[in-house]
């Protein structure tokens, strides 16, 4: 197997093991290393990147946790036969579509509701609007490669109602790309709360799950470059079909 140029930047504050991980991850996800293929040994990878075996081991452990490789005792590491996607929550707006499309996965939406209506109190508060104010509500089921993975409800200020026709009319429409193209606004920052919840009757029905099935609940507010809230959402995620990737760095 031919390794591409290493791309390690030793002057960067980004940890070396994380740089190795991202380079390996990119090569796998872009098909440069095909599914089922054996990776070079830890020693060979260490020689190539000019790092210790401990660093290589740390990077391989991370991409194994993502489902990109599997380790076989006595045989080494292999590219997983089915590469699973992750939703990288470090992305400024969530950018579900961009993250997963980059991995070669097909993202589609079933729009359950897309209307202008009075906002729930929690959404009005996050969007810095008066209680009872009207705004945009978009309720969707998101599918990854045809399988239900996410139920999400977005709320936006009323000035963004122009996105509704595009969101309703395109199964593959990205909310943030649509906001950029139609309203000239892009996400610049966010705040999120994440917790584990059990599926009630409505969520179980939407996500094709048994009652009480464990889900990840995410609540977020997203603001633009002027620090004005542009979107808030609540999402419920099936982690058996879509993993969350989170990166912490000093």
C-alpha atoms as an extended CHARMM CRD file, in Angstrom:
* protein
*
       250  EXT
         1         1  UNK       CA              0.0000000000        0.0000000000        0.0000000000  PROA      1               0.0000000000
         2         2  UNK       CA              1.3800000000        3.3910000000       -1.0060000000  PROA      2               0.0000000000
         3         3  UNK       CA              1.3430000000        6.0900000000        1.6630000000  PROA      3               0.0000000000
         4         4  UNK       CA              0.7530000000        9.6530000000        0.5090000000  PROA      4               0.0000000000
         5         5  UNK       CA              2.9370000000       12.5590000000        1.6890000000  PROA      5               0.0000000000
         6         6  UNK       CA              2.6620000000       12.6900000000        5.4660000000  PROA      6               0.0000000000
         7         7  UNK       CA              1.6110000000       16.3270000000        5.9000000000  PROA      7               0.0000000000
         8         8  UNK       CA              2.7290000000       16.4530000000        9.5600000000  PROA      8               0.0000000000
         9         9  UNK       CA              3.2790000000       20.0330000000       10.7460000000  PROA      9               0.0000000000
        10        10  UNK       CA              5.6050000000       19.8970000000       13.7580000000  PROA      10              0.0000000000
        11        11  UNK       CA              5.3280000000       23.6450000000       14.3460000000  PROA      11              0.0000000000
        12        12  UNK       CA              1.5540000000       23.4070000000       14.7720000000  PROA      12              0.0000000000
        13        13  UNK       CA             -0.0640000000       23.4790000000       18.2390000000  PROA      13              0.0000000000
        14        14  UNK       CA             -2.2890000000       20.5930000000       17.0800000000  PROA      14              0.0000000000
        15        15  UNK       CA             -1.0690000000       17.3710000000       18.7730000000  PROA      15              0.0000000000
        16        16  UNK       CA              0.8880000000       15.0310000000       16.4890000000  PROA      16              0.0000000000
        17        17  UNK       CA             -1.3580000000       12.0420000000       17.2200000000  PROA      17              0.0000000000
        18        18  UNK       CA             -4.3800000000       14.1070000000       16.1340000000  PROA      18              0.0000000000
        19        19  UNK       CA             -2.6470000000       15.1520000000       12.8990000000  PROA      19              0.0000000000
        20        20  UNK       CA             -1.8120000000       11.4960000000       12.1770000000  PROA      20              0.0000000000
        21        21  UNK       CA             -5.3790000000       10.5020000000       12.9200000000  PROA      21              0.0000000000
        22        22  UNK       CA             -6.8350000000       13.1240000000       10.5540000000  PROA      22              0.0000000000
        23        23  UNK       CA             -4.4660000000       12.1710000000        7.7410000000  PROA      23              0.0000000000
        24        24  UNK       CA             -5.2850000000        8.4810000000        8.0530000000  PROA      24              0.0000000000
        25        25  UNK       CA             -8.9850000000        9.2660000000        8.3450000000  PROA      25              0.0000000000
        26        26  UNK       CA             -8.8940000000       11.4340000000        5.2070000000  PROA      26              0.0000000000
        27        27  UNK       CA             -7.1270000000        8.7460000000        3.1650000000  PROA      27              0.0000000000
        28        28  UNK       CA             -9.6680000000        6.1190000000        4.2260000000  PROA      28              0.0000000000
        29        29  UNK       CA            -12.7280000000        8.2970000000        3.6670000000  PROA      29              0.0000000000
        30        30  UNK       CA            -11.6210000000        9.4540000000        0.2200000000  PROA      30              0.0000000000
        31        31  UNK       CA            -11.0730000000        5.8720000000       -0.9350000000  PROA      31              0.0000000000
        32        32  UNK       CA             -7.2830000000        6.0310000000       -1.1460000000  PROA      32              0.0000000000
        33        33  UNK       CA             -7.2870000000        2.9530000000        1.1020000000  PROA      33              0.0000000000
        34        34  UNK       CA            -10.0600000000        0.6050000000        0.0900000000  PROA      34              0.0000000000
        35        35  UNK       CA            -12.4010000000       -1.2680000000        2.3960000000  PROA      35              0.0000000000
        36        36  UNK       CA            -10.9540000000       -4.5500000000        3.6490000000  PROA      36              0.0000000000
        37        37  UNK       CA             -7.3380000000       -3.5600000000        2.9240000000  PROA      37              0.0000000000
        38        38  UNK       CA             -4.6820000000       -4.0970000000        5.5810000000  PROA      38              0.0000000000
        39        39  UNK       CA             -2.9820000000       -0.9770000000        6.9180000000  PROA      39              0.0000000000
        40        40  UNK       CA              0.8200000000       -0.8770000000        7.3010000000  PROA      40              0.0000000000
        41        41  UNK       CA              2.1020000000       -2.0510000000       10.6640000000  PROA      41              0.0000000000
        42        42  UNK       CA              2.4560000000        0.3410000000       13.6070000000  PROA      42              0.0000000000
        43        43  UNK       CA              6.2230000000        0.2370000000       13.0700000000  PROA      43              0.0000000000
        44        44  UNK       CA              5.8920000000        1.1070000000        9.3500000000  PROA      44              0.0000000000
        45        45  UNK       CA              3.4640000000        3.9310000000       10.0630000000  PROA      45              0.0000000000
        46        46  UNK       CA              5.7540000000        5.2540000000       12.7890000000  PROA      46              0.0000000000
        47        47  UNK       CA              8.7150000000        5.2170000000       10.4100000000  PROA      47              0.0000000000
        48        48  UNK       CA              6.7110000000        6.9720000000        7.7230000000  PROA      48              0.0000000000
        49        49  UNK       CA              5.3390000000        9.7360000000        9.9600000000  PROA      49              0.0000000000
        50        50  UNK       CA              8.5330000000        9.9700000000       12.0000000000  PROA      50              0.0000000000
        51        51  UNK       CA              6.6790000000        9.4310000000       15.2840000000  PROA      51              0.0000000000
        52        52  UNK       CA              6.6610000000        6.8470000000       18.0520000000  PROA      52              0.0000000000
        53        53  UNK       CA              4.6160000000        3.6680000000       17.9800000000  PROA      53              0.0000000000
        54        54  UNK       CA              2.6920000000        5.0090000000       20.9860000000  PROA      54              0.0000000000
        55        55  UNK       CA              1.5690000000        7.9870000000       18.8860000000  PROA      55              0.0000000000
        56        56  UNK       CA              0.5220000000        5.6890000000       16.0330000000  PROA      56              0.0000000000
        57        57  UNK       CA             -1.3170000000        3.4510000000       18.4910000000  PROA      57              0.0000000000
        58        58  UNK       CA             -3.2320000000        6.4580000000       19.8430000000  PROA      58              0.0000000000
        59        59  UNK       CA             -4.2280000000        7.5950000000       16.3450000000  PROA      59              0.0000000000
        60        60  UNK       CA             -5.3180000000        4.0890000000       15.3160000000  PROA      60              0.0000000000
        61        61  UNK       CA             -7.3660000000        3.6940000000       18.4870000000  PROA      61              0.0000000000
        62        62  UNK       CA             -9.2460000000        6.9130000000       17.6560000000  PROA      62              0.0000000000
        63        63  UNK       CA            -10.1640000000        5.8750000000       14.1220000000  PROA      63              0.0000000000
        64        64  UNK       CA            -11.0870000000        2.3930000000       15.3490000000  PROA      64              0.0000000000
        65        65  UNK       CA            -13.5440000000        4.0540000000       17.7740000000  PROA      65              0.0000000000
        66        66  UNK       CA            -15.0300000000        5.8980000000       14.7800000000  PROA      66              0.0000000000
        67        67  UNK       CA            -15.6210000000        2.5880000000       13.0250000000  PROA      67              0.0000000000
        68        68  UNK       CA            -13.1720000000        3.3550000000       10.2010000000  PROA      68              0.0000000000
        69        69  UNK       CA            -10.8650000000        0.3990000000       10.9100000000  PROA      69              0.0000000000
        70        70  UNK       CA            -11.0190000000       -2.9400000000       12.6790000000  PROA      70              0.0000000000
        71        71  UNK       CA             -8.1730000000       -4.6610000000       14.5010000000  PROA      71              0.0000000000
        72        72  UNK       CA             -7.6230000000       -8.3930000000       14.1290000000  PROA      72              0.0000000000
        73        73  UNK       CA             -5.4930000000      -10.0900000000       16.7360000000  PROA      73              0.0000000000
        74        74  UNK       CA             -2.1580000000      -11.1290000000       15.3000000000  PROA      74              0.0000000000
        75        75  UNK       CA             -2.9930000000       -9.7220000000       11.8680000000  PROA      75              0.0000000000
        76        76  UNK       CA             -3.0400000000       -5.9280000000       12.2730000000  PROA      76              0.0000000000
        77        77  UNK       CA             -5.5110000000       -3.1920000000       11.3280000000  PROA      77              0.0000000000
        78        78  UNK       CA             -7.8960000000       -3.2900000000        8.3660000000  PROA      78              0.0000000000
        79        79  UNK       CA            -10.1070000000       -0.6740000000        6.7370000000  PROA      79              0.0000000000
        80        80  UNK       CA            -13.6600000000       -1.4350000000        7.8640000000  PROA      80              0.0000000000
        81        81  UNK       CA            -15.9020000000       -3.0930000000        5.2940000000  PROA      81              0.0000000000
        82        82  UNK       CA            -18.6480000000       -0.5410000000        6.0350000000  PROA      82              0.0000000000
        83        83  UNK       CA            -17.2810000000        2.8890000000        6.8790000000  PROA      83              0.0000000000
        84        84  UNK       CA            -19.6960000000        4.5450000000        9.3040000000  PROA      84              0.0000000000
        85        85  UNK       CA            -20.1740000000        8.2990000000        9.4280000000  PROA      85              0.0000000000
        86        86  UNK       CA            -19.8330000000       10.6760000000       12.3250000000  PROA      86              0.0000000000
        87        87  UNK       CA            -21.4700000000       14.0120000000       12.9590000000  PROA      87              0.0000000000
        88        88  UNK       CA            -18.6090000000       16.3000000000       13.9590000000  PROA      88              0.0000000000
        89        89  UNK       CA            -20.0850000000       18.6160000000       16.5710000000  PROA      89              0.0000000000
        90        90  UNK       CA            -17.0640000000       20.9260000000       16.4230000000  PROA      90              0.0000000000
        91        91  UNK       CA            -18.4070000000       22.2180000000       13.1050000000  PROA      91              0.0000000000
        92        92  UNK       CA            -19.7610000000       25.6940000000       13.7620000000  PROA      92              0.0000000000
        93        93  UNK       CA            -23.3710000000       25.0870000000       12.8120000000  PROA      93              0.0000000000
        94        94  UNK       CA            -23.5490000000       21.3320000000       13.1970000000  PROA      94              0.0000000000
        95        95  UNK       CA            -23.3010000000       21.1300000000        9.3800000000  PROA      95              0.0000000000
        96        96  UNK       CA            -24.7370000000       17.6310000000        9.3740000000  PROA      96              0.0000000000
        97        97  UNK       CA            -24.9860000000       17.5800000000        5.5780000000  PROA      97              0.0000000000
        98        98  UNK       CA            -21.4620000000       18.8280000000        4.8550000000  PROA      98              0.0000000000
        99        99  UNK       CA            -19.7940000000       16.4830000000        7.3340000000  PROA      99              0.0000000000
       100       100  UNK       CA            -21.5360000000       13.3360000000        6.1180000000  PROA      100             0.0000000000
       101       101  UNK       CA            -21.5790000000       14.1810000000        2.4120000000  PROA      101             0.0000000000
       102       102  UNK       CA            -17.8080000000       14.5900000000        2.6530000000  PROA      102             0.0000000000
       103       103  UNK       CA            -17.7130000000       10.9650000000        3.8160000000  PROA      103             0.0000000000
       104       104  UNK       CA            -19.6140000000        9.8020000000        0.7430000000  PROA      104             0.0000000000
       105       105  UNK       CA            -22.9110000000        9.2060000000        2.5670000000  PROA      105             0.0000000000
       106       106  UNK       CA            -26.3070000000       10.1580000000        1.1270000000  PROA      106             0.0000000000
       107       107  UNK       CA            -28.2940000000       12.5870000000        3.2830000000  PROA      107             0.0000000000
       108       108  UNK       CA            -32.0330000000       13.0430000000        2.7330000000  PROA      108             0.0000000000
       109       109  UNK       CA            -34.8260000000       14.7690000000        4.6500000000  PROA      109             0.0000000000
       110       110  UNK       CA            -38.5180000000       14.1770000000        5.1090000000  PROA      110             0.0000000000
       111       111  UNK       CA            -40.0210000000       17.5620000000        5.9510000000  PROA      111             0.0000000000
       112       112  UNK       CA            -42.8300000000       17.0210000000        8.4350000000  PROA      112             0.0000000000
       113       113  UNK       CA            -43.5730000000       20.7370000000        8.9200000000  PROA      113             0.0000000000
       114       114  UNK       CA            -42.1000000000       23.9720000000        7.5680000000  PROA      114             0.0000000000
       115       115  UNK       CA            -44.1330000000       26.9900000000        8.6680000000  PROA      115             0.0000000000
       116       116  UNK       CA            -44.1100000000       30.4280000000       10.2590000000  PROA      116             0.0000000000
       117       117  UNK       CA            -45.8180000000       30.1920000000       13.6390000000  PROA      117             0.0000000000
       118       118  UNK       CA            -45.5140000000       31.3610000000       17.2730000000  PROA      118             0.0000000000
       119       119  UNK       CA            -42.2730000000       29.9720000000       18.6740000000  PROA      119             0.0000000000
       120       120  UNK       CA            -42.0730000000       27.8160000000       21.8050000000  PROA      120             0.0000000000
       121       121  UNK       CA            -40.8070000000       29.7040000000       24.8440000000  PROA      121             0.0000000000
       122       122  UNK       CA            -37.3840000000       28.0020000000       24.8970000000  PROA      122             0.0000000000
       123       123  UNK       CA            -36.7440000000       28.9070000000       21.2340000000  PROA      123             0.0000000000
       124       124  UNK       CA            -37.8680000000       32.5310000000       21.6320000000  PROA      124             0.0000000000
       125       125  UNK       CA            -35.5060000000       32.8600000000       24.5960000000  PROA      125             0.0000000000
       126       126  UNK       CA            -32.5090000000       31.4430000000       22.6960000000  PROA      126             0.0000000000
       127       127  UNK       CA            -33.2440000000       33.5980000000       19.6470000000  PROA      127             0.0000000000
       128       128  UNK       CA            -33.5630000000       36.6970000000       21.8540000000  PROA      128             0.0000000000
       129       129  UNK       CA            -37.1560000000       37.3160000000       20.7400000000  PROA      129             0.0000000000
       130       130  UNK       CA            -40.1740000000       38.2590000000       22.8010000000  PROA      130             0.0000000000
       131       131  UNK       CA            -42.2280000000       35.4640000000       24.3070000000  PROA      131             0.0000000000
       132       132  UNK       CA            -44.9120000000       34.4010000000       21.8350000000  PROA      132             0.0000000000
       133       133  UNK       CA            -43.0700000000       35.9380000000       18.8580000000  PROA      133             0.0000000000
       134       134  UNK       CA            -43.5450000000       34.3180000000       15.4710000000  PROA      134             0.0000000000
       135       135  UNK       CA            -40.6690000000       32.5920000000       13.7440000000  PROA      135             0.0000000000
       136       136  UNK       CA            -39.7680000000       29.8130000000       11.3340000000  PROA      136             0.0000000000
       137       137  UNK       CA            -40.2630000000       26.1980000000       12.4040000000  PROA      137             0.0000000000
       138       138  UNK       CA            -38.7630000000       23.3450000000       10.3520000000  PROA      138             0.0000000000
       139       139  UNK       CA            -39.4220000000       19.7970000000       11.5600000000  PROA      139             0.0000000000
       140       140  UNK       CA            -37.5640000000       17.0330000000        9.7130000000  PROA      140             0.0000000000
       141       141  UNK       CA            -36.5770000000       13.3930000000        9.7420000000  PROA      141             0.0000000000
       142       142  UNK       CA            -33.0150000000       13.0060000000        8.4480000000  PROA      142             0.0000000000
       143       143  UNK       CA            -31.9140000000        9.7880000000        6.7540000000  PROA      143             0.0000000000
       144       144  UNK       CA            -28.3610000000        8.5550000000        6.2200000000  PROA      144             0.0000000000
       145       145  UNK       CA            -28.0510000000        6.1590000000        3.2780000000  PROA      145             0.0000000000
       146       146  UNK       CA            -31.8000000000        5.6080000000        3.4040000000  PROA      146             0.0000000000
       147       147  UNK       CA            -31.9960000000        4.8190000000        7.1400000000  PROA      147             0.0000000000
       148       148  UNK       CA            -33.6710000000        7.0910000000        9.6800000000  PROA      148             0.0000000000
       149       149  UNK       CA            -30.9790000000        8.5950000000       11.9020000000  PROA      149             0.0000000000
       150       150  UNK       CA            -32.1270000000       11.9620000000       13.2530000000  PROA      150             0.0000000000
       151       151  UNK       CA            -35.3060000000       13.7950000000       14.1750000000  PROA      151             0.0000000000
       152       152  UNK       CA            -34.7080000000       17.5360000000       14.4090000000  PROA      152             0.0000000000
       153       153  UNK       CA            -36.7700000000       20.6760000000       14.9190000000  PROA      153             0.0000000000
       154       154  UNK       CA            -35.1740000000       23.9950000000       13.9260000000  PROA      154             0.0000000000
       155       155  UNK       CA            -36.4950000000       27.4340000000       14.8700000000  PROA      155             0.0000000000
       156       156  UNK       CA            -35.3050000000       30.6090000000       13.1340000000  PROA      156             0.0000000000
       157       157  UNK       CA            -36.1460000000       34.3330000000       13.3250000000  PROA      157             0.0000000000
       158       158  UNK       CA            -39.0460000000       35.3620000000       11.0250000000  PROA      158             0.0000000000
       159       159  UNK       CA            -36.7820000000       37.2200000000        8.5580000000  PROA      159             0.0000000000
       160       160  UNK       CA            -35.5320000000       33.8440000000        7.3360000000  PROA      160             0.0000000000
       161       161  UNK       CA            -38.9330000000       32.6180000000        6.1500000000  PROA      161             0.0000000000
       162       162  UNK       CA            -37.6070000000       32.8330000000        2.5900000000  PROA      162             0.0000000000
       163       163  UNK       CA            -35.7950000000       29.5170000000        3.0570000000  PROA      163             0.0000000000
       164       164  UNK       CA            -39.0500000000       27.5500000000        3.3930000000  PROA      164             0.0000000000
       165       165  UNK       CA            -39.7540000000       26.8770000000       -0.3250000000  PROA      165             0.0000000000
       166       166  UNK       CA            -36.2210000000       25.5380000000       -0.8670000000  PROA      166             0.0000000000
       167       167  UNK       CA            -36.3290000000       23.3420000000        2.2390000000  PROA      167             0.0000000000
       168       168  UNK       CA            -39.7640000000       21.9530000000        1.3200000000  PROA      168             0.0000000000
       169       169  UNK       CA            -38.8470000000       21.3220000000       -2.2960000000  PROA      169             0.0000000000
       170       170  UNK       CA            -35.4870000000       19.5670000000       -2.0400000000  PROA      170             0.0000000000
       171       171  UNK       CA            -34.9840000000       16.2900000000       -0.1450000000  PROA      171             0.0000000000
       172       172  UNK       CA            -31.2390000000       16.9410000000        0.0020000000  PROA      172             0.0000000000
       173       173  UNK       CA            -31.3880000000       20.6310000000        0.9400000000  PROA      173             0.0000000000
       174       174  UNK       CA            -28.9840000000       21.8000000000        3.6550000000  PROA      174             0.0000000000
       175       175  UNK       CA            -30.4930000000       24.4400000000        5.9410000000  PROA      175             0.0000000000
       176       176  UNK       CA            -27.2280000000       26.3200000000        6.4220000000  PROA      176             0.0000000000
       177       177  UNK       CA            -26.3220000000       26.2840000000        2.7410000000  PROA      177             0.0000000000
       178       178  UNK       CA            -29.8570000000       27.4880000000        1.9530000000  PROA      178             0.0000000000
       179       179  UNK       CA            -29.5210000000       30.3120000000        4.4960000000  PROA      179             0.0000000000
       180       180  UNK       CA            -26.2300000000       31.3190000000        2.9170000000  PROA      180             0.0000000000
       181       181  UNK       CA            -27.5680000000       31.2240000000       -0.6440000000  PROA      181             0.0000000000
       182       182  UNK       CA            -30.9690000000       32.8480000000        0.0020000000  PROA      182             0.0000000000
       183       183  UNK       CA            -30.3090000000       35.1270000000        2.9670000000  PROA      183             0.0000000000
       184       184  UNK       CA            -26.5780000000       35.7960000000        2.8370000000  PROA      184             0.0000000000
       185       185  UNK       CA            -26.0170000000       34.6110000000        6.4170000000  PROA      185             0.0000000000
       186       186  UNK       CA            -23.6630000000       31.9250000000        7.7210000000  PROA      186             0.0000000000
       187       187  UNK       CA            -23.0470000000       30.3880000000       11.1610000000  PROA      187             0.0000000000
       188       188  UNK       CA            -20.0850000000       31.7920000000       13.0860000000  PROA      188             0.0000000000
       189       189  UNK       CA            -20.4880000000       30.1520000000       16.5030000000  PROA      189             0.0000000000
       190       190  UNK       CA            -22.7180000000       27.9770000000       18.6250000000  PROA      190             0.0000000000
       191       191  UNK       CA            -23.5200000000       26.6280000000       22.0540000000  PROA      191             0.0000000000
       192       192  UNK       CA            -24.7770000000       23.0870000000       22.6480000000  PROA      192             0.0000000000
       193       193  UNK       CA            -26.1660000000       20.9180000000       25.4150000000  PROA      193             0.0000000000
       194       194  UNK       CA            -26.0340000000       17.1380000000       25.0020000000  PROA      194             0.0000000000
       195       195  UNK       CA            -27.6920000000       14.4630000000       27.1350000000  PROA      195             0.0000000000
       196       196  UNK       CA            -28.9690000000       10.8970000000       26.9830000000  PROA      196             0.0000000000
       197       197  UNK       CA            -32.7400000000       10.3530000000       26.8130000000  PROA      197             0.0000000000
       198       198  UNK       CA            -35.1470000000        7.4540000000       26.2840000000  PROA      198             0.0000000000
       199       199  UNK       CA            -37.4370000000        7.4040000000       23.2570000000  PROA      199             0.0000000000
       200       200  UNK       CA            -41.0720000000        8.1670000000       24.0410000000  PROA      200             0.0000000000
       201       201  UNK       CA            -43.9460000000        7.1490000000       21.8080000000  PROA      201             0.0000000000
       202       202  UNK       CA            -43.6090000000       10.0180000000       19.3170000000  PROA      202             0.0000000000
       203       203  UNK       CA            -39.8260000000        9.7390000000       18.9500000000  PROA      203             0.0000000000
       204       204  UNK       CA            -40.0040000000        5.9460000000       18.7380000000  PROA      204             0.0000000000
       205       205  UNK       CA            -42.4900000000        6.2910000000       15.8920000000  PROA      205             0.0000000000
       206       206  UNK       CA            -40.4490000000        8.8910000000       14.0230000000  PROA      206             0.0000000000
       207       207  UNK       CA            -37.1690000000        6.9840000000       14.3240000000  PROA      207             0.0000000000
       208       208  UNK       CA            -38.5650000000        3.4510000000       13.9560000000  PROA      208             0.0000000000
       209       209  UNK       CA            -37.4940000000        2.3650000000       17.4440000000  PROA      209             0.0000000000
       210       210  UNK       CA            -38.9270000000        0.4750000000       20.4140000000  PROA      210             0.0000000000
       211       211  UNK       CA            -40.1580000000        2.5170000000       23.3630000000  PROA      211             0.0000000000
       212       212  UNK       CA            -37.4440000000        3.5940000000       25.8090000000  PROA      212             0.0000000000
       213       213  UNK       CA            -34.6690000000        3.0700000000       23.2580000000  PROA      213             0.0000000000
       214       214  UNK       CA            -31.6450000000        5.2330000000       24.2240000000  PROA      214             0.0000000000
       215       215  UNK       CA            -31.1070000000        8.3620000000       22.1340000000  PROA      215             0.0000000000
       216       216  UNK       CA            -28.7630000000       11.3470000000       22.2260000000  PROA      216             0.0000000000
       217       217  UNK       CA            -30.5730000000       14.6620000000       22.6870000000  PROA      217             0.0000000000
       218       218  UNK       CA            -28.8740000000       17.8560000000       21.4460000000  PROA      218             0.0000000000
       219       219  UNK       CA            -30.0620000000       21.4170000000       21.9840000000  PROA      219             0.0000000000
       220       220  UNK       CA            -28.1540000000       24.1760000000       20.2350000000  PROA      220             0.0000000000
       221       221  UNK       CA            -28.2520000000       27.8630000000       19.4440000000  PROA      221             0.0000000000
       222       222  UNK       CA            -26.2500000000       29.1390000000       16.4670000000  PROA      222             0.0000000000
       223       223  UNK       CA            -25.2470000000       32.7640000000       15.8550000000  PROA      223             0.0000000000
       224       224  UNK       CA            -23.9310000000       34.6790000000       12.8670000000  PROA      224             0.0000000000
       225       225  UNK       CA            -20.8050000000       36.8310000000       12.4980000000  PROA      225             0.0000000000
       226       226  UNK       CA            -22.5170000000       39.7490000000       14.2720000000  PROA      226             0.0000000000
       227       227  UNK       CA            -23.3040000000       37.4930000000       17.2660000000  PROA      227             0.0000000000
       228       228  UNK       CA            -27.0340000000       37.5550000000       16.4580000000  PROA      228             0.0000000000
       229       229  UNK       CA            -28.8480000000       34.2100000000       16.9710000000  PROA      229             0.0000000000
       230       230  UNK       CA            -29.8410000000       32.8120000000       13.5830000000  PROA      230             0.0000000000
       231       231  UNK       CA            -31.0650000000       29.3250000000       14.4780000000  PROA      231             0.0000000000
       232       232  UNK       CA            -31.7780000000       27.0680000000       17.4150000000  PROA      232             0.0000000000
       233       233  UNK       CA            -32.6940000000       23.4180000000       17.3090000000  PROA      233             0.0000000000
       234       234  UNK       CA            -33.5000000000       20.3140000000       19.2700000000  PROA      234             0.0000000000
       235       235  UNK       CA            -32.3720000000       17.0120000000       17.7760000000  PROA      235             0.0000000000
       236       236  UNK       CA            -32.7060000000       13.3670000000       18.7470000000  PROA      236             0.0000000000
       237       237  UNK       CA            -30.0750000000       11.0360000000       17.3290000000  PROA      237             0.0000000000
       238       238  UNK       CA            -29.8390000000        7.2750000000       16.7670000000  PROA      238             0.0000000000
       239       239  UNK       CA            -26.1940000000        6.5470000000       17.5670000000  PROA      239             0.0000000000
       240       240  UNK       CA            -26.4710000000        3.0410000000       16.1250000000  PROA      240             0.0000000000
       241       241  UNK       CA            -26.7340000000        4.7290000000       12.7230000000  PROA      241             0.0000000000
       242       242  UNK       CA            -24.7990000000        7.9540000000       13.2310000000  PROA      242             0.0000000000
       243       243  UNK       CA            -21.9900000000        8.5150000000       15.6850000000  PROA      243             0.0000000000
       244       244  UNK       CA            -20.9570000000       11.8130000000       17.2320000000  PROA      244             0.0000000000
       245       245  UNK       CA            -17.3280000000       12.8660000000       16.9600000000  PROA      245             0.0000000000
       246       246  UNK       CA            -16.0950000000       15.4130000000       19.4910000000  PROA      246             0.0000000000
       247       247  UNK       CA            -12.5830000000       16.8150000000       19.6790000000  PROA      247             0.0000000000
       248       248  UNK       CA            -11.0720000000       18.5250000000       22.7210000000  PROA      248             0.0000000000
       249       249  UNK       CA             -7.8320000000       20.4590000000       22.5070000000  PROA      249             0.0000000000
       250       250  UNK       CA             -5.8880000000       22.6900000000       24.9030000000  PROA      250             0.0000000000
